[in-house]
Amino acid sequence: MTGGKRKRNAVCRKIQAVRFEDIKIWCMRRLPILKWMPVYNWKENLIPDTVSGMMLAIQQVTQGLAFAILSSVHPVFGLYGSFFPVIIYAIFGMGHHVATGTFALTSLISANAVERLVPSASANFTTNNNSGVWGLSEFEMQRIGVAAAVSFLGGIIQVVMFMLQLGSATFLLTEPVISAMTTGAATHVVTSQVKYLLGMKMPYISGPLGFFHIYAYIFENIRSVQLEALLLSLLSIAVLVLVKELNEKFQKNIKVVLPIDLLLNSL
């Protein structure tokens, strides 16, 4: 009996050791922060990474506000959407060159659902009814609820794709397909901002051939273009392009990039 107990105890110890090693390997694979944090060079990399993080945070302030408007929700939620993804990706992220946070294409997809389920026509009935949450109206809370539901559903789909290891399917996408998708997304993003560039008030247009209907509406109501907004938009674009070119040209001589996005937003 004593020998049998010893053998069972030895087997149990081996099983526990194997399980512990398996759990450790799994955690190291799924939580990359456990791998790079112990070997991080604090003396050499802390200050450069801090400066880079501060500059990206300043730039993300303006981008977060802009993408929130693009998503048809209150601008403050763009800041929330810019803050939490980078923290989560620092723990679970495996790619060094993957950009996280708000994106124009996902913002447009969210706006499509928000505008269909909570159209702007209902704002007249709920704008004056404050919900008591952050001082936002019931209309704005309904919109952020729809956007949050869309984001949650997208997250579930991504988790399922992660569990099925579908990331390898990206190798099936050829370069022309990726270029076409990128160009199409950029075109739709610019088109969605034309009404702000021209200072026009226009209804939300989507659906098949919505891209052409937007420009048809603009040309039909070309007289409603506000000259002040158009000049300010052109001046802002010119300043952005000029400062970007100067930053790229003198990037070796300057240590801090000029946050022209934040300056223009504050003005």
N, C-alpha and C positions, 0 to 999 in steps of 0.2 A: 504493500500500500504506500509505503513511504517513497519507494522508487517511482511508483506511478504518479504520485503527486508531484515529485520533482520534475518528471518529464512533462507533465501538464503545465506546470509553472514555467518551465523553460520555453515551451511552445507558446504560451500566452505572452511571455516577454518578447519573443521574436515577432509575434504578430503585432504587438503594441509598437515595437521598434520600427517595423515596416510601415505601419500606419502613420507613425509620426514622421518618418522620412517622406512618405508620399504626400502628406499634408504640407510639409515644408517645401517640397519641390513644387507642388501645386500653387502655394502662396507666392513663391518666387517667380513663377511663370505668369500668374495673374495679377500680381502686385509689383510692378517693376520698381516702385519706390524703395522696396526692401533690398533691391540689388544695387541701385546707384547711390542711394543716400549714404551707406557706410563708407563708400570710396570717394565721396564728393570732396573736392579740394576747396575748403572754405576760405583759405587765405588768398588764393589766386582767382577764384571764380565768384565769390560772394558779391564783391563790389560791382564788377561788370554785369552780373546777372541782375542785381538790384537796379542799376541804372536802366538796363534794357527793360525790365519789368515796369518801371515807372513811366518810361516813354510809351510803351505799348498800352499801359493803363490810361494815360492821357489821351492817346489816340482813340482808344476804345470808348471813351466817354461820348465823343461825337458820333462814332459809328453806332453805338448802342441806341442813342436817341434817334438817329436816322432810321435804323432798322426797325425800331418799335413803331415809328410812324408808317413805315413800309408794311408792317404787319397789321395795321389798322387797330392798334391798341395804344393805351396811354404811354407817353415817352418814358416815364419812370421805370416801366417794366423792361425796357431795353437795357437799363443799367443792371437790373437784377439778372437778366439773361446773359449778361457779359461777365458777371462776377463768379457765379457758381460753376459753369462748365470748366473753366481753367483750373479750379481747385480739384475737381473730380478727375480731370485728365492728368493732373500732376501725380495722382495716386495710381490710376489705372492705365494711363497712356503708355503705349509701346513705341510710338514713332516720334522721332526728334524734330521732324519738319512738318508736322500736321498742325494746321491752324484750327483753333477751337474758339467757340463763342458764337456770336450772331453772324448769320450769313444772309445775303440778299435773296438767294433762291428759296431757302426755307422760309424766309419772311414773306415772300410772295405767295407761297403755297398756304401758309397760315392765314394770310389776308384773304385768300379766296374762300376759305371755309368761314372766316369771321364775317365777311361781307354777305355771304349767302344766308347764314343762320341769324345774324344780328345786323340787319341792314341799317344804313344811315337814316332811313325814313323813320325808324322808331326812336331816333334821338330826341325828337321834339316832345315825346311823351315821358321820357325818363331823365332828361338832362337836369331838370330842376329838383329831382328826387335824389338827394344824397343818401348813400347807403351807410354812411358813418365809418366806412373802412378807408383810411387814408384820404378822406375827403373826396372820394370819387363818386360819381353818379351811378345809379343803377345800370344805366346803359353801358358805361365803361366797365363795370364789373361783369356784366354779361359777356362783353367782348373778350375780356381777359380770361373768363371761364372757358369760352370756346377755344381760345388759343392754347390754354393750358391742357385742355383735353386732347387737342391735336398733337401737341408736343409729347404728352404722355403716351399716346398711341404710337407715335413715331419711335419713342424710346423702347417700347415693348417689341416693336418689329426689329429694331436694331439688336436688342438682346437675343431674340430668337435667331437672327442671322449670325450672331456671334457664337451661339451654342451649336449651330449647324456648320460652323466654319465656312461660311459662304464668302468670306473675303477673298479666297482664291479665285472666285468667279470673275473678279475684275480683270484678270489676265485675258479674258475673252473679249474685252472691249478694245477695239483698235484705236489707234491715234486719231484717225479722221472722225470717229464717233465721239470721242472725248472733246475734240476741238469744236465739233458742231454743237455739242451740248453746252460747252462753255460760251461760245459765241451767241447761241440762242438765249441763254440765261442773261448774259450781259445786255442783249438787245431788249429783252422784256423789262429788265430793271431800269434801263434808261427811259423806256417808254412810260413806265409807271411814274416817273418823276417829271415828265414833261409838263404836267399841269402845274407843278410847283415852280418850275423854271419860268413859265409864262405867266404865273399869277392868275390862272384860270380856275373857276369852279366848275367841275364837271362830275357827273355821276360815275359810280364805279362800273366799269365795263369789263366783262370777262366772257368766257365761253369760246366756242369755235369762231375763228377769225376775229376775235376780240382785239387783236393787235391792230388790224386795219380799221376797225370801227373807232378805235381811240383817235387815230390820226384823221379819220373822216370827221369826227366830231370837232376836233381842233380847227380844221380848215373851215368848217361850216360856221364856227363861232370865233373866227380869227380877230374880229373887232373887239372882243372882250379881253384881249391880251393887255395886261398892265405893263406899260413901258418901264416903270420904275423897277418892277420885279425882274423883267427881262434884262435890263442893264446890270442890276445887282448880281444876277445869276452869271452873266457873261464875265463880269469883273472877278467874281469869286473863282470861276473855273480858270481864268487866266492866271490869277495869283497862285492857285493850287499847282498848276502845271509848271509855272516858273520856279516856285520854291522847291518842287520835287526835283526838277532838273538841276538846280543849284546844290541841293543836298547830295545828289548822286555825283556831281562833278567834284565837289570839295569834301567828300566823305572821309578822305584820308587826312584832311587838315582840321576837321572839326570832330569833337568827341560826342557832342550832343546834337541831335537832329532837331531842327526848329519845328515845334508843334503847330504848324500853320492851321491845321484842322480845328484845333481848340481855339486859336485866336479868332478865326473867322466865325466860329460858332458864338463866341462871347460878344463879338461885334454885332 
